[in-house]
Amino acid sequence: MKVLPARLVAAIRFLTIFPIPGKLGHGQADLAGSIPYFPIVGLVLGCIAAGMAWVVWYLFPPSVAAVLVTVALLGCSGGLHLDGLADTADGFFSARPREQKLLIMRDSHIGAMGVIALMMVLLVKVAAFSGLSRIEAMRAAVLAPVAGRCAIVALMALLPYARAEGGLGALFYTRRSRLAGIIAFLFFVLCSLFLAGNSCWISIMFFFIAVSGFFLLCKKVIGGATGDTLGAVCELSEAAILMAFSVQAWSSR
């Protein structure tokens, strides 16, 4: 008896390092159709991170606790999206023609711009987390991974696939759906309402700025999206949400 839908299992297998026994969700069709479940996986990751935040904010000072929760979120995804962020930064800021940018992004080696992007995003996350109280950190830890996975679905709905020769992202684009992007955005809004209350508009605004700004950048630089840019928008959206909680916490003091 199948306890979980195959496409949800495929999303968990792809987006996390969690071991799932059996063959359910291994098929390419399941993986291609798993996009609508990405926000659900983000919520699962967020609940795990919130549970960890509840513990570490009690045991350690906020600066140390912030690092531990950031590392936990990174570890649960196996660094998948950070890798995309680094490759995107190397390609986008290479001052090369479009096709060469795409080739650079496919290269497994990391360059100076990729290192800088990784450092800046991780520093923003840790700094934003460290300025939050225990309860604020728990709420932010839930919403940030939800926003990241919703951003992936939204960007796919907004942009075509940029590589003519295909790639990992091309598999997901076989089931591209603008409706999935709308549902993902609404899911994020509902989560924001529940977690941020009257200040949810700050999180929604930061999410919108991150996704729309990165959308315009991708459209200008490579004319579409790739697997790397989908990972990058996930990381940027997570950082944006943590910044939104930081703004909210600072303004209320």
N, C-alpha and C positions, 0 to 999 in steps of 0.2 A: 504493500500500500504506500502510495506516495504521500508523504506528509507535507512537502513543500512543492510549489510549481517548479517545473524543470527550469524555466527561464529565471526565476528568482535564485535558484541554486547556481545557475550559470553566472549571474551577476555577482553573487557572493564569491564564487571561485575566482572570478576575474579581478574584482576590486579589493580583495582581502587576501591574507595569507592563511585564513582559517581552513584547517583540513576537514573536508567533507567526504566521508567514505561512499563507495559506490560509484556508479557510472552516470547517475542522474545529472543532467546539465552539462555534459561533456560535448554534446553535438554542436556543430557550427550554427545550425538553425536556432538552437536554444540560446547560444551566445549572441547571435545577431538580433534576436528578439528580446534580449534582456534589458535593453535601454530603459523602458518604463519603470523597471525595478531599481534603478540606480539610487533614487532618493530614499527608498526603503533601506537599502544597504547603508546609506549615509546616516540614517536615523539609528540603525543598530550600532554603528561605530560611535555615534554621538552618545548613546546611552552607556556604552562601555567606558568611554572617556570621562563621562560625567561621574560614573561610579568611582573611577580612579581619582578624579579631582576631589571628590568627597573625602577620600582617605588621605591623599597627600597634602591637601591644604590643612589637615589637622596635624600631620606629622612634621611638616617642614615649613620653613618660611616661604612666602609667595614666590620669590624668585626661583627657588629650587623646585617648588611644586610646578611652576609654569614650564620649566624645562622638561620635567618628567611627563607631564600630560602631552606636551608637544611631541616628544619622542614616542610616546605611546600611539598617538594618532599616525605618526610617520611609520611606525613599526607595523601597525595593523594593515596598512596598505602596501607594505613592502617597498616603500619609496617609489611606487609606480608613477605617481603624479609629479613628484619632484624631479624625476628623470625627464619627464616631458617638459617641465618648466626650464630645466637647464638646456635641453636641446633647442627649445624655442628661442631662448635668449641668445644662444650662440648663432642661430640662423638669422633671426630678425635684426640683430645689431652687427651683422658682418659687413655691411656696405657693399654687398655683392648683388648681381642680378637675381631675379626671382628663382630661376631654376637652380642656381648655385646655393641659394639659401635653403632650398628644400633638400639638396644633397648634404649640406652641412648638418641639417637637423636629423638626417638619417644616420650620420656618423655616430658611432657609439662612444667616441672620445669626447670628453668635456673640455671646453675652452674657458678663457678668462671671463667672458660675459656670463657663461653658465654658472660659474663659481660665484660670481658677484650676485646673480639673481637668487641663487640658493641661500646665500648668506643673508641677503636683505629680507627675504620672505620669512626665513626662520627667526631672524632677529625681531621682526615686527610681531610675529606670533608670540614669541616668548615675552617680549616687552608688554604687549597688550594683555596677555594672561596675568602677568605678575602684578598688574595694577588693579586686579579684581578681587573682590571678597570671595569667600568660599562658595556662597550661593550663586553669585554672579558668574564665577568661573564654571560652575556646573551647567548653568544655562547656556553659556557661550560654547562650552564643550559639546553640547548637544547640537546646537544650531549650526556651528561652523562646518562640520562634515556634511550635514544636510545641504547647506548652501553650495558646497563644492560639487556634490553629485548632481544637484539640480542645475547648476551652471553648465555642466557637461551636456546635459540633455537640451538645455536652452540654446547653447551655441550650435549644437548639431542642427537644431530646427532653423537657425538663422542663416547658417553658411553652408555652401556646397563643399564637397570633398575636393581638396586642392591638388592631389596627386593623380596624374593621368595613369601612372603605372600601378596604382593600387598600394595597399599596405594594410596594417592591422585595422586602422580606422575605417578602411573601405568596407570591411565586413559589417560593421555596425551601420554604415550608411545604406546598406541594402534594405534596411527596415526603417529608414529615416522617417520621422513623423513630426509634423509641426504641432499636431494635437498633443503629442507627448511632451513637447516643450512647454505648451500652455499649462498642462496639468502639473508639470514639475514646478513651474513658477507659482502656481496656486498652492501647491503643497508647501513650498517654502514660505509663502505668505501666512498660511495657517499656522505653521510651526512658529513663525515669528510672533504672531498674535498670542500664542499660548505661552511662549518663553519670555518675550520681552514686554508684553502688556501694552500699556499706553505709549511706550517708547519704541514700539515695533517699527514705526516709520523710519527711525534712524537705520536699523538693520536693512530694511527694504531699500532705502535710498543708497546705502553703501553697496548692497548687492547689485542694484541696477547700474550704478556707476562702474563697478568692476566689470560686469558682463558686457555692457554696452560699449564701454571704452575699449575693452579687449576685442570685441567684435569689429569695431571700426579699424583697429590696428591690423587685425588679421586680413580684413578685406582689402586694406590698402597695400599691405606688404606681400601677401601670397595669394590673394583673391579667394580665400576659402579657409578651410580648417583641415588639420591632420590629427593623427593620434596624439602627437606631441602637444599641439595647441589645446586639445581637450584636457590633457593633464595639467597644462599651465593654467587654464581658466579655473580649474578646480582649486589649485593652490592659491591663486590670487583671490578667489571668492572667499575661501576660508580666512585668509588674512584680513580681508575687508570686513567680515563679520566680527572678528575679534577686535578690530579697530573700532567698529560701531559700538560694541559693548564698553570699550575703553572710554570712548567719548561720553557715553551715557553715564558711566560711573564717575568720571571726572567732573562732569557738569552738575552732578547731584551732591557734590561735596563742598 
